[in-house]
Amino acid sequence: MSATTVLRGIAWNHSRAVPPLVATAQRFEELHPGVEIHWEKRSLNDFGYAGVIPLAERYDLLVIDHPMMGVARESKCLVDLAPALDDSFLKELASDSAGPSYESYLYDGSLYALPIDAAAPAASFRPDLLKQAGVNQPRTWRDVLDLARKGCVVMPGIPGDVFLNFVALCVSRGGSVPTNSEEFVDAQMGERGLEELRELAGYLPAEIYEWNPIAVYEHLATSDRYAYCPFAYTYSNYSRNGFGSHLILFANPVLLNDGRPLRTVLGGAGLAISARCAARDVALEYSAQVVSAEWQRTLYGLSGGQPGRRSAWQDETLNRITNGFFERTFESIERAYLRPRYPGYIEFQVGAGIPVVQYLQAGGKRAAVVETINELYRQSLERRREQSV
């Protein structure tokens, strides 16, 4: 009796993540007798903020966020896929990845994950409720505020998402983050972003500060109270008929009042392999198959996934079954802003969101909030330098 090769994987707990991986694992097992791939799941918060090193000690396959690349490089806990996979395959993948998805997993010349999933915050709305209210889908930031005054707008309010939407408002006007080694965000641009975000938040319900993007979409899909969200990391599942109680449609983010498009911050997910994986060749073959153009637009996308391939986002079938989700939000991916990925950035992002949320809730001096963010950034760089000594 031949031995069975077993791979254990970890993803986050949602229909966008788990079913497509289970489907690909099932098919791979059928094509490779003697291989078993078991997928487990964790919370969305753990996906974004829990450490990658402990996961790499327990699992062979990891679905991870790209800000973890610096830690992967420093700890060597993940396989560098660049020398492990065929160069022509990687060049083709890079040319066909949605927005900067492929680039986001490159760090210091090493590639630590394959871009199987692409996402960025975009607008979402209940077309039936907008029609009942006799209002059009917002096109500008001013339209969003007008709709918010009617009490039917929501957004994710947990610190990490608030911070990234604050960053989006800053970079949309041509800024960059970090600004330099001493400032994460320019003072003037940061204060303006805080002012705009607080004006919007002032019209929104207090419960948003407990909601991540999934919670926002669940409330949009199940309640008739809210009709619109200006920015949240997208989940195409809610735009598929029958997934939620009510259909949610998506759109690229609105234009700012000066006519510039609101540029949001790249999310998505990559498939990585633990350096401790005992069946590395099998894990590499499976990972390459999952990210292949064929499986991305068929088995992966049709099973509820949100592919990382540009060609999948342009696929006619995927757009038909998602009521145009991919073509409606394609620009948000293509112009998405890439976050820093240095060791210590994730902890900085968690901490920096707290003063922004506090400002939205209670007000205060915008300059002091920006300085707090910049001081937290400097501390994160100092911790990085200390760890490297």
N, C-alpha and C positions, 0 to 999 in steps of 0.2 A: 504494500500500500504506500503510495507516494505521499510525501509530506505536503501539508498545506501552508502556503505563504499567506500570512495575515497582516494587513495594514490597518492601523487605527488612525482615524482622522477626527479633527475637531473643527466645527463651524459655529456660526451664531444661530440663535433660535428664531428662524422665520422661514416662511414658505419661499422667499426669494433665495435663501441659502441652502436649506437642507434637501428639499425634494430633488432639485437638479443634480446634486451630488450623489444622492441615493440612486437616482436613475442612471447616472454615468457609471457608478460602481457596479450596479447590477449588470449592465451591458458588458462592462469590461470583464467581469467574472465569467459571463457566458462565453466570451471570446477567449478567455484564458483559464481553462479548467485548473483547479488547484490553487487559485488565488481568491482570497476573501478580503473585502474592504468594508470596514465598519465605521460609520460616521456617527459621532456624538455631537452634542450641541451645548452651547453656553449662552449667557445673556448678551444682548447688544452692548451693554456697558462694558462687560468683560472683553468683548471683541475689540473695543476701541481703546481700553485703558489697562487691562491686565497685562502682566509681564509675559513676554514671549519665551524667555528662558525656561521657566517651569513647564510650559506646554511642550517645548521641544524635548524635554526629558521624558514625557509621558506618551507623546503621540508621534506617529511617522509623518502624517500629512497635516498641515495647519493652514486654515484660511485666516489670513491676517490683514491688518491695516498697514499702509505703506509708511507711516511715521515710525514704525518699528525697525526700519532698515538699518538705522545707525546702531541700534543695540545688537542686531544680528551680525553686523560687521565686527563690532567690538568683541562680542562673546563667541563668535564662530559657532553659534548653536544651530545655524541653518546651512544647507548645502548651497554653495555658489553654483547656480545653474548655467552660468555663461560657458564655462569649459565643459560642462557635463552634457550639454545638448548641441545638436548640429548647428553650425554657424548659419547656414542658409535658412534653417527653420526659424532661428531667432531673428534674422533680418526680416523675413516675411512677417513674423508676428509683430515686430516693432512697427513695420509700415502699415499694418492693418489694425493696430490697437486704437481704441476710441480715446481721443484727446491725449493727454500725457500719461495714460494708464501704464504703459510699458515703462516709460521713463521713471515713474514713481517708485519702481522696485529696483532700479539701478542705484548703487551707492558705492562711491569710490572704485568704480570699475567692475564691481561685482553685481550679479543679478540674484536676488534672494527670493523671488516669488514670480509666478506667472500671472498675468492680468486676466483672471477668469470672469471678473465682474467689474462693471463701471457704474459710477454714480456721482452726482453732484447735486446740491440743492437746486430745486426748480419750483415753479409755481404749481399749485394744484387747486382744483375747485369742483364743486358739485354743480354741474350744468343745470340740473332741475331746480335747485334753489336759487341760482342766479336768475333764471327765467321767471320764477315765481315773484322774485323781488323786483323784477323789471329793470335789472342792471346788467351791463355788459361785463365781460371778463376784463379785469384791469389791464391796462397797457403801460401805465406809468406809475411811478412812486406816488404821485399825487392821487391817482385813481385808487391805489391801495389804501391810502389814508382816508379817502372819502368813504370807501366801503367799510373800513374799520370803525368809523364813527357810527355805523349802523349796528355794530355789535356782532357781526357775523364773520370776523376774521380771527384766525389763530395762527400760532407758530410754535415750534419747539422752544421751551424755556429752560431746559436744564443747562447748566453752565457751559459744558463743552460745545453744544450747538449754538448757544447765544454768542459765545466767543467767536466761533467760525463765521457766523453771519455778520458780526461786527467786523471781522477781517475782510469779509466780502465787500462791505460798504467802503472800506478804506482802499482796497486795491482796485476797485472799480473806477476810481478817479485817477488812476495812473500811478499810485503809490506801490511800494513793495514792502513785504515783510519777510524777514527782518529788514529794517531800514539800514542798520549798520551794526557793528559789534556792541554798541552801547544802547541802541534803541531798537525795540521790536517794531514800533510804529511811530511815525512822525506825529509830533504833538498836535499840530493844527488839523491834520487829516483824522487823527484819532478822536479828537474832540468833536469834529463834525459827525463822524460815524456814530459816536455815542448819542449825540443830540437827535439824530434821525431815528436811531433805534428806540430811544426812550419815547419820542413822540408817538411812534407806532405802538409800543408796549402799553402806553397809557390808555389805549382804547381796548385792550385785550383782557380776557378773564384771568384772574389770579391763579387758576389751576394750571395754566400753561407751564409754570415753573416746576411742575412735576412730570411734564410730558417730554418724551423723546419723539423722533419722527414717526415711529410705529404707532405710538399712542395718538399722535395727531391724526394720522390716517384712519385709525380705528374710530375716532370720534367723528371725523368727516363722513365716514362710511355708514355709521350706525345712528347718528343723531341728526336732527334737522335744525339744530341751533346754529351750526357753523357752515359757511359756504365756501371759504377761500383761505388758502395759506400762501403767503408770498415766497417763502423759501423753507424747504426741508429736504434732507437727502431722500432721493426718489426711490419708490418701490413700485415697479410696473404691475405687480400683482393686483393692486387696487384699481387698475384700469382694465382689468380682464373681467369679462362678463361672468357673474356668478360668484366672484371671490368675496365681495362684501355685500352688505345689505343694499347699498346704493353704489352706483358707479362713480368713481372719481376720474376726472380727466386732468391731464398735466399739460404744462406749457413752459417754454423758456421764461426765465425771470423777466420782470418788467424793465422798462427804461427808467433811468434816473431822471430827475426833473431837468437836468442839463442835456438830456438826449443820449447820454452814454448808456450802454447796456449794463445791467447789474451782472457783474462777474462773480460767480460763486466759487467755492473751494472744493477741490477734488476729493472724493471719497472712494468708494469701490472696495474691492477685496482681491487679494492675491493668494495663489496656492503655493505653499512652500513645503519643503521637505526637511525634516529634522536631520541634523548631522549624525544623530544616533541611530537612524533608520538602518536596520540590518538587511533589508531587501531594497536597496537603493535603486537598482536597475528596474525593478517592477514599479516602484514609486515614480521614477522618471518617465517610464512609458505611459503609465496612467495619467500623469499630470500633462504630458504633451498631448495626449488624446483629448482630455477635457478642454484644453485651450485651443484645439484645432478649429479651423474655420468651419468645418462640417458639423462637428458636435456643438459648437457654440450657437449656430443658427438653427439647429434641429433639436437634438436630444436635450441639451442644456437649456436653451431658451424656451422650448416648448413645454418644459417641465416646471416653469415658473421662474427660471433664472433671468438675470439681467446681464447679458454677456459683456465681456470686455472687448470684443472684436467690433471694429467699425463696420465691417461688412454685415455683421449680424444686426446692428442698429439700423442698417439700411434695407434689411430683408423685408420683402413684401408680406410674407406670411406672419412674421412676428409683429409687424405693425398692424396687420388686420386683426389679429386676436387680442391686441392690447389697445384697440381703438386709437391707434396712431401714437402711442406713448413714445416710441423711440424717435420717430421723425419730429414729434412735437418738442422734444427736449434735447435734441442732438446738439444744438449750439451751446447749451449749458455745459456739456461734456467737452466739446472741442475747445472752448475758451476757459476751461476751469483752471483755477490757480493751484499750484502745487505747494503744499505745506513743507516746512522744514522737516528734516528727518534725523537730526543729530541726536546722540544719546542724551536724554534729559528733556527732549522737546515734549514728550507726551505728558510728563509731570507738570511742565510749564503750562501746557494747554489746559489741564485740569484746574490748576490754581488760578490762571489768568481769567477764567470764566466767572469766578466767584465775585470779584469786585464789579464786573460788568453787570451781572445779575443784580447785585446790591444797588447799583446805580439806577437800573431800570425800575426797581421796586421803590426806592426811597429818595432818589435824586442825590444831590450833592455837587461837588466841584468836579467838573469834567477833567480839568487839568490834573487833579490829584489821582483820578482813576487811571489816566494814561500813564502817569509817573509810576503808579503801582505796577501796572503791566510791564513797563520797561524795567523796573527794578527786579521783578520776578524773572524776566528774561535774562538779565545780567547774572542773577544768582544761578540760573540753570546753566549758563555758560561756564561759570566758575566751578560748579560741581563737575561739569564735564572735564575741565582742565585738571581738577584734583584727581579724578578717576583715572586719567590717562598717564599720570606721573608714576 
